[in-house]
Amino acid sequence: MGKFQIEGGAPLSGEIQPQGAKNEALQILCAVLLTKEPVTINNIPNILDINKQIGLLEDLGVKIEKLGPGSFRFQADDVDLEYLRTQRFKDEGSSLRGSIMLVGPLLGRFGKGYIPKPGGDKIGRRRLDTHFEGFTKLGAKFRYNDEERFYGVEAPEGGLQGSFMLLEEASVTGTANILMSAVLAKGKTTIYNAACEPYLQQLCKMLNSMGAKISGVGSNLLQVEGVESLTGCEHTVLPDMIEIGSWIGLAALTRSELTIKNVSWENLGVIPNTFRKLGLTVEKRGADIYIPAHTQGYEIQNFIDGSIMTISDAPWPGFTPDLLSIILVVATQAKGSVLIHQKMFESRLFFVDRLIDMGAQIILSDPHRAVVIGQNFESDLRATTMVSPDIRAGISLLIAALSAKGTSVIHNIEQIDRGYERIDERLRAIGAKITRLD
């Protein structure tokens, strides 16, 4: 297990380029299974979760050619469905949450798909009901082996049939999975209460470029006219909005002047304005974000009636839950107080104990809510030794460590590596004193 040693307390400066979006790439990679023709994908981030997903595709028999940094060509013209029955697949697939999105394209193209209970961050319950209820609406038969914790779906004779479905929750991965099975189903499928995140919009655009007929892209009502087959295409993954938000938070807490390059402003939604509510200057400069050094600090706004600011997560176009931990750590040194309300996952705020150990003033009201009393940089965070519990908490603790004076150590950094490409190298390029130790 690796660890980071961080000498914090010094401002950073320079430019940083966001990686490709992890959550988009996990969906796009699964979509290559929908055609036997070559599919080229650009701007794929080189991170653990993505590399595991690529490894699963390779084990399934997908031909993979690396064309350059972040660019790959995939061809699924000889898929080995028997691999889905192997112990190796059960072991590899269960270690990755994104493996669940293999089921939709396999069901759509081959009439059956299987998956072990997938892994991922331990941030609370993450149900799969939306996925399988959608598949059964298309006529698939659901199977579950409780002893082996193995899920399966099989199409009926005659194939999948389009239908109307109202999703119980606007699940991003659930919508993606159902969509990838519906594009090859017979007839028309209507998905209401569909997720509409930029990741989903990108998947829809890619599928349409392959010959799918999807309308309503960007809304919560998707209409799909099934087609018999799809062709190859070329697709470029968006910059990662979660990483962009992480760099905004890093600049604020370390009082650094940073430029975040080529951020795709039109796909950031409310993220810039949410950071502005904490008093940060987030400036648009062409395709870039410029964050000045907040040497005089930053002050949290109140609501117009004077009440305390509350920042909560919500399905898109609301604020993404993946950035609430960043907002929380930035608020620890703001002027003023804020209530952080994590509605979607009940274990994601438990990392605040580490921040409290560093001197932050936080009241964890319950598993979903925390009140942060900002210290306006009058009392610096203290360096300490800690363990990264998941990807987003891990990057928040790393930002806190870069702000704290002294030497901090973060263990279990494999969690951070799952979502952030070469993060230590990229941070050193803007002046951070961070060392990776095995």
C-alpha positions as CSV (number, residue, x, y, z in Angstrom):
1,M,0.0,0.0,0.0
2,G,1.4,3.4,-1.0
3,K,1.3,6.7,0.8
4,F,1.9,10.4,0.2
5,Q,4.2,12.6,2.2
6,I,3.2,16.2,1.9
7,E,5.0,19.4,3.1
8,G,2.1,21.9,3.2
9,G,1.6,25.5,4.0
10,A,3.0,27.0,0.8
11,P,1.1,28.6,-2.1
12,L,1.1,27.0,-5.5
13,S,1.1,28.7,-8.9
14,G,0.8,27.9,-12.6
15,E,-1.5,26.0,-15.0
16,I,-3.1,22.6,-14.7
17,Q,-4.9,20.6,-17.4
18,P,-7.8,18.5,-16.2
19,Q,-7.9,14.8,-17.2
20,G,-10.7,13.2,-19.2
21,A,-13.9,12.6,-17.3
22,K,-13.7,9.3,-15.4
23,N,-17.5,8.8,-15.1
24,E,-18.0,9.5,-18.8
25,A,-15.2,7.2,-19.8
26,L,-16.6,4.3,-17.8
27,Q,-19.8,4.5,-19.8
28,I,-18.2,5.1,-23.2
29,L,-15.9,2.1,-22.8
30,C,-18.8,-0.2,-22.2
31,A,-20.6,1.1,-25.3
32,V,-17.8,-0.3,-27.6
33,L,-19.5,-3.7,-27.0
34,L,-22.5,-2.6,-29.0
35,T,-20.8,-2.9,-32.4
36,K,-18.4,-5.2,-34.2
37,E,-16.8,-2.3,-36.0
38,P,-13.8,-0.3,-34.6
39,V,-14.5,2.5,-32.1
40,T,-11.8,5.1,-31.4
41,I,-12.0,7.0,-28.0
42,N,-9.8,10.0,-27.1
43,N,-8.9,11.7,-23.8
44,I,-9.3,8.5,-21.7
45,P,-7.8,9.2,-18.3
46,N,-5.0,6.9,-17.2
47,I,-6.4,6.0,-13.8
48,L,-6.9,2.7,-11.9
49,D,-10.7,2.4,-12.4
50,I,-10.5,3.1,-16.1
51,N,-7.5,0.7,-16.6
52,K,-9.5,-2.0,-14.8
53,Q,-12.5,-1.4,-17.1
54,I,-10.2,-1.7,-20.2
55,G,-8.8,-4.9,-18.7
56,L,-12.3,-6.4,-18.4
57,L,-13.0,-5.5,-22.1
58,E,-9.7,-7.2,-23.1
59,D,-10.5,-10.3,-21.1
60,L,-13.9,-10.4,-22.9
61,G,-12.1,-10.6,-26.2
62,V,-12.2,-7.0,-27.3
63,K,-9.3,-6.1,-29.5
64,I,-7.5,-3.0,-28.1
65,E,-4.9,-0.8,-29.8
66,K,-3.3,2.1,-28.0
67,L,-2.9,5.0,-30.5
68,G,-1.3,7.5,-28.3
69,P,-1.6,9.1,-24.8
70,G,-5.3,8.7,-23.8
71,S,-6.3,7.4,-27.3
72,F,-7.4,3.8,-28.0
73,R,-9.1,1.8,-30.7
74,F,-11.5,-0.9,-29.7
75,Q,-13.1,-3.7,-31.8
76,A,-15.6,-6.1,-30.2
77,D,-16.0,-8.4,-33.2
78,D,-15.1,-11.6,-31.3
79,V,-16.6,-11.3,-27.8
80,D,-16.1,-14.3,-25.5
81,L,-19.3,-14.6,-23.5
82,E,-18.1,-17.7,-21.7
83,Y,-15.6,-15.4,-19.8
84,L,-18.7,-14.0,-18.0
85,R,-19.0,-17.4,-16.2
86,T,-15.4,-17.6,-15.0
87,Q,-14.1,-17.0,-11.5
88,R,-11.6,-14.5,-12.9
89,F,-14.5,-12.4,-14.1
90,K,-16.2,-12.6,-10.8
91,D,-13.1,-11.5,-9.0
92,E,-12.2,-8.7,-11.4
93,G,-15.7,-7.4,-12.0
94,S,-16.6,-7.3,-8.3
95,S,-13.7,-4.9,-7.6
96,L,-15.1,-2.1,-9.9
97,R,-18.4,-0.3,-9.6
98,G,-18.3,0.6,-13.3
99,S,-18.4,-3.1,-14.3
100,I,-22.2,-3.0,-13.9
101,M,-22.5,-1.0,-17.1
102,L,-21.2,-4.0,-19.1
103,V,-24.6,-5.7,-18.7
104,G,-26.6,-3.2,-20.8
105,P,-24.6,-3.5,-24.0
106,L,-24.2,-7.2,-23.6
107,L,-27.9,-7.7,-23.1
108,G,-28.7,-5.4,-26.1
109,R,-26.3,-7.0,-28.5
110,F,-26.0,-10.6,-27.4
111,G,-29.2,-11.2,-25.4
112,K,-27.6,-11.9,-22.1
113,G,-25.4,-10.2,-19.5
114,Y,-24.0,-11.2,-16.2
115,I,-22.1,-9.4,-13.5
116,P,-20.9,-10.1,-9.9
117,K,-22.0,-7.7,-7.3
118,P,-19.8,-4.7,-8.1
119,G,-17.4,-2.8,-5.8
120,G,-16.5,0.8,-5.6
121,D,-16.4,3.5,-2.9
122,K,-17.8,2.6,0.5
123,I,-20.0,5.7,0.7
124,G,-23.4,4.2,1.6
125,R,-26.0,2.1,-0.1
126,R,-25.8,2.2,-3.9
127,R,-28.7,0.1,-5.1
128,L,-28.8,-1.6,-8.5
129,D,-32.6,-1.9,-8.7
130,T,-33.0,0.9,-11.3
131,H,-30.7,-1.0,-13.7
132,F,-32.5,-4.3,-13.5
133,E,-36.0,-2.9,-13.3
134,G,-35.3,-1.2,-16.6
135,F,-34.0,-4.4,-18.2
136,T,-37.1,-6.3,-17.1
137,K,-39.3,-3.5,-18.6
138,L,-37.6,-4.4,-21.9
139,G,-38.6,-8.0,-21.4
140,A,-35.4,-9.4,-20.0
141,K,-35.6,-12.1,-17.3
142,F,-33.7,-11.3,-14.1
143,R,-31.6,-13.9,-12.3
144,Y,-29.7,-13.6,-9.0
145,N,-27.5,-16.2,-7.3
146,D,-27.4,-15.2,-3.7
147,E,-24.7,-17.7,-2.8
148,E,-22.3,-16.4,-5.4
149,R,-23.7,-12.8,-5.3
150,F,-24.0,-12.9,-9.1
151,Y,-26.6,-11.0,-11.2
152,G,-27.8,-11.9,-14.7
153,V,-30.4,-10.9,-17.3
154,E,-31.4,-12.8,-20.4
155,A,-33.6,-11.5,-23.3
156,P,-36.7,-13.5,-24.2
157,E,-37.1,-15.3,-27.5
158,G,-37.6,-12.7,-30.1
159,G,-35.3,-10.2,-28.4
160,L,-35.9,-7.1,-26.2
161,Q,-39.0,-5.1,-26.8
162,G,-39.1,-1.3,-26.3
163,S,-41.5,0.0,-23.6
164,F,-42.3,3.0,-21.4
165,M,-40.5,3.2,-18.1
166,L,-40.6,5.8,-15.2
167,L,-37.3,5.4,-13.3
168,E,-37.6,5.4,-9.5
169,E,-34.4,7.4,-9.3
170,A,-32.5,9.5,-11.9
171,S,-29.5,7.1,-11.7
172,V,-26.7,8.1,-14.0
173,T,-25.3,4.5,-14.4
174,G,-28.8,3.1,-14.4
175,T,-29.9,5.4,-17.2
176,A,-26.7,4.6,-19.2
177,N,-27.2,0.9,-18.8
178,I,-30.8,0.9,-19.8
179,L,-30.1,3.2,-22.8
180,M,-27.3,0.9,-24.1
181,S,-29.7,-2.1,-24.1
182,A,-32.6,-0.1,-25.5
183,V,-30.8,1.2,-28.6
184,L,-30.9,-2.4,-30.1
185,A,-34.4,-3.3,-28.8
186,K,-37.3,-3.6,-31.1
187,G,-39.7,-0.6,-31.2
188,K,-39.8,2.5,-29.1
189,T,-38.5,3.0,-25.6
190,T,-39.3,6.0,-23.4
191,I,-37.2,6.6,-20.3
192,Y,-38.8,9.2,-18.0
193,N,-36.9,10.6,-15.0
194,A,-33.7,9.8,-16.9
195,A,-30.4,11.2,-15.6
196,C,-29.3,14.1,-17.8
197,E,-25.7,14.7,-16.6
198,P,-23.1,15.7,-19.3
199,Y,-21.8,12.1,-19.0
200,L,-25.2,10.8,-20.2
201,Q,-25.4,13.5,-22.9
202,Q,-22.0,12.4,-24.2
203,L,-23.1,8.8,-24.3
204,C,-26.2,9.7,-26.2
205,K,-24.2,11.7,-28.7
206,M,-21.8,8.8,-29.2
207,L,-24.6,6.3,-29.7
208,N,-26.3,8.6,-32.2
209,S,-23.1,8.9,-34.1
210,M,-23.0,5.1,-34.2
211,G,-26.5,5.0,-35.8
212,A,-28.8,5.0,-32.7
213,K,-31.9,7.1,-32.7
214,I,-32.1,8.9,-29.4
215,S,-34.0,12.1,-28.9
216,G,-34.5,14.3,-25.8
217,V,-30.7,14.4,-25.1
218,G,-30.0,16.7,-22.2
219,S,-33.5,16.3,-20.7
220,N,-35.0,13.8,-18.3
221,L,-37.3,12.3,-21.0
222,L,-35.4,10.2,-23.5
223,Q,-37.0,8.6,-26.5
224,V,-35.2,5.7,-28.2
225,E,-36.2,4.2,-31.6
226,G,-34.5,0.8,-31.7
227,V,-32.2,-0.1,-34.6
228,E,-30.9,-3.5,-35.8
229,S,-27.2,-2.7,-35.5
230,L,-24.7,0.1,-34.8
231,T,-21.5,1.1,-36.6
232,G,-18.1,2.3,-35.4
233,C,-17.3,5.9,-34.5
234,E,-14.7,8.3,-33.0
235,H,-15.5,10.0,-29.7
236,T,-13.6,12.4,-27.4
237,V,-14.2,12.4,-23.6
238,L,-15.0,15.7,-21.9
239,P,-12.6,17.2,-19.3
240,D,-13.4,15.9,-15.8
241,M,-15.7,18.4,-14.0
242,I,-15.0,16.7,-10.7
243,E,-11.3,17.3,-11.1
244,I,-11.9,20.9,-12.2
245,G,-13.8,21.5,-9.0
246,S,-11.0,19.8,-7.0
247,W,-8.5,22.3,-8.5
248,I,-10.7,25.2,-7.7
249,G,-10.8,24.0,-4.1
250,L,-7.1,23.5,-4.1
251,A,-6.4,27.0,-5.2
252,A,-8.7,28.5,-2.6
253,L,-7.5,26.6,0.4
254,T,-3.8,27.1,-0.4
255,R,-4.4,30.7,-1.5
256,S,-2.8,30.0,-4.8
257,E,-3.0,31.6,-8.2
258,L,-4.0,28.9,-10.6
259,T,-5.3,28.6,-14.2
260,I,-7.3,25.5,-15.1
261,K,-7.0,24.9,-18.8
262,N,-9.7,24.0,-21.3
263,V,-12.5,23.2,-18.9
264,S,-15.5,23.1,-21.3
265,W,-17.5,25.8,-19.4
266,E,-20.8,24.8,-21.0
267,N,-20.7,21.5,-19.2
268,L,-19.9,22.7,-15.7
269,G,-23.4,23.7,-14.8
270,V,-23.7,25.3,-11.3
271,I,-20.2,24.2,-10.2
272,P,-18.5,27.7,-10.7
273,N,-21.4,29.5,-9.0
274,T,-21.5,27.1,-6.1
275,F,-17.8,27.9,-5.3
276,R,-18.6,31.6,-5.7
277,K,-21.2,31.2,-2.8
278,L,-18.2,30.5,-0.6
279,G,-16.7,33.8,-1.6
280,L,-14.2,32.5,-4.2
281,T,-13.3,34.4,-7.4
282,V,-13.9,32.0,-10.3
283,E,-13.1,33.9,-13.5
284,K,-13.8,32.8,-17.1
285,R,-10.8,33.5,-19.4
286,G,-11.7,32.0,-22.8
287,A,-11.8,28.3,-22.3
288,D,-10.0,28.5,-19.0
289,I,-10.8,29.1,-15.3
290,Y,-8.6,31.6,-13.5
291,I,-8.4,31.5,-9.7
292,P,-6.5,34.4,-8.1
293,A,-4.6,34.0,-4.9
294,H,-7.1,34.7,-2.1
295,T,-4.6,36.3,0.1
296,Q,-7.3,38.2,2.0
297,G,-9.4,35.1,2.4
298,Y,-13.0,34.6,1.2
299,E,-16.3,35.1,2.9
300,I,-19.3,32.7,2.6
301,Q,-22.5,34.4,1.4
302,N,-25.8,34.2,3.2
303,F,-29.2,33.7,1.6
304,I,-31.0,36.9,0.7
305,D,-33.1,36.7,3.9
306,G,-29.9,36.6,6.0
307,S,-30.1,32.9,6.9
308,I,-27.0,30.6,6.9
309,M,-25.9,29.3,3.6
310,T,-26.8,25.7,2.8
311,I,-25.1,23.7,0.0
312,S,-26.5,20.4,-0.9
313,D,-26.2,17.9,-3.7
314,A,-28.9,17.0,-6.3
315,P,-29.2,15.2,-9.6
316,W,-28.1,17.3,-12.6
317,P,-28.4,20.1,-13.2
318,G,-28.1,20.4,-9.4
319,F,-24.7,20.3,-7.6
320,T,-22.9,17.0,-8.0
321,P,-22.4,15.0,-4.8
322,D,-18.8,14.2,-5.9
323,L,-17.8,17.8,-5.0
324,L,-19.5,18.3,-1.7
325,S,-16.3,17.0,0.1
326,I,-14.3,19.6,-1.7
327,I,-16.8,22.4,-0.8
328,L,-16.6,21.2,2.8
329,V,-12.8,21.4,3.1
330,V,-12.7,24.8,1.4
331,A,-15.3,26.1,3.9
332,T,-13.0,25.2,6.9
333,Q,-10.9,28.3,6.2
334,A,-13.7,30.6,4.9
335,K,-15.1,33.6,6.9
336,G,-18.6,32.5,8.0
337,S,-20.5,29.3,8.4
338,V,-22.2,26.9,6.0
339,L,-24.4,23.8,6.3
340,I,-23.3,21.0,4.0
341,H,-26.2,18.6,3.3
342,Q,-25.2,15.3,1.6
343,K,-28.6,13.9,0.6
344,M,-27.6,11.0,-1.7
345,F,-25.1,8.9,0.3
346,E,-25.2,8.4,4.0
347,S,-21.5,7.6,4.7
348,R,-19.7,10.3,2.6
349,L,-19.3,12.8,5.4
350,F,-17.6,10.5,7.9
351,F,-14.2,11.7,6.7
352,V,-14.7,15.0,8.6
353,D,-13.2,13.3,11.7
354,R,-9.8,13.6,10.0
355,L,-10.4,17.3,9.3
356,I,-11.4,17.9,12.9
357,D,-8.2,16.2,14.0
358,M,-6.4,18.8,11.8
359,G,-8.1,21.7,13.7
360,A,-11.2,22.3,11.6
361,Q,-14.4,23.4,13.3
362,I,-17.1,21.0,12.1
363,I,-20.2,19.7,13.7
364,L,-21.4,16.4,12.2
365,S,-25.1,16.7,12.9
366,D,-26.0,13.3,11.4
367,P,-24.7,11.0,8.5
368,H,-26.1,13.5,6.0
369,R,-25.4,17.0,7.4
370,A,-22.3,18.9,8.7
371,V,-22.1,22.5,9.9
372,V,-18.7,24.0,9.1
373,I,-17.6,27.1,11.1
374,G,-14.9,28.8,8.9
375,Q,-11.7,30.0,10.6
376,N,-10.8,32.7,8.0
377,F,-7.2,31.5,8.0
378,E,-6.8,32.8,11.6
379,S,-6.0,29.2,12.8
380,D,-4.2,27.1,10.3
381,L,-5.0,23.4,9.8
382,R,-2.5,21.1,11.5
383,A,-0.4,18.5,9.6
384,T,-1.2,14.9,10.6
385,T,-1.2,11.3,9.5
386,M,-4.5,10.0,8.0
387,V,-6.0,7.3,5.7
388,S,-7.9,8.0,2.5
389,P,-11.3,6.2,2.8
390,D,-12.5,6.8,-0.8
391,I,-11.7,8.8,-3.9
392,R,-13.4,12.1,-3.2
393,A,-12.6,12.2,0.6
394,G,-9.1,11.3,-0.3
395,I,-8.6,14.3,-2.6
396,S,-10.2,16.5,0.0
397,L,-7.7,15.3,2.7
398,L,-4.9,15.9,0.2
399,I,-6.0,19.5,-0.4
400,A,-6.2,20.0,3.4
401,A,-2.7,18.5,3.8
402,L,-1.3,20.9,1.2
403,S,-2.8,23.8,3.1
404,A,-1.6,22.7,6.6
405,K,1.9,23.8,7.7
406,G,4.2,20.9,8.4
407,T,4.4,17.3,7.2
408,S,1.3,15.2,6.6
409,V,1.1,11.6,5.5
410,I,-1.8,10.0,3.7
411,H,-2.1,6.3,3.5
412,N,-4.2,4.1,1.2
413,I,-3.6,6.5,-1.7
414,E,-4.7,3.8,-4.2
415,Q,-8.1,5.2,-3.5
416,I,-7.0,8.6,-4.9
417,D,-5.2,7.0,-7.8
418,R,-8.6,5.4,-8.8
419,G,-9.8,8.8,-9.8
420,Y,-6.9,11.2,-10.4
421,E,-4.2,10.6,-13.0
422,R,-0.6,11.0,-11.9
423,I,-1.7,13.5,-9.3
424,D,1.6,13.8,-7.4
425,E,3.5,14.6,-10.7
426,R,0.9,17.2,-11.7
427,L,0.9,18.8,-8.3
428,R,4.7,19.0,-8.2
429,A,4.5,20.8,-11.6
430,I,2.7,23.7,-9.9
431,G,5.0,23.8,-6.9
432,A,3.5,21.2,-4.4
433,K,5.9,19.3,-2.1
434,I,4.5,15.9,-2.4
435,T,6.3,12.5,-2.4
436,R,4.9,9.1,-3.2
437,L,6.3,6.4,-0.9
438,D,5.7,2.6,-1.2
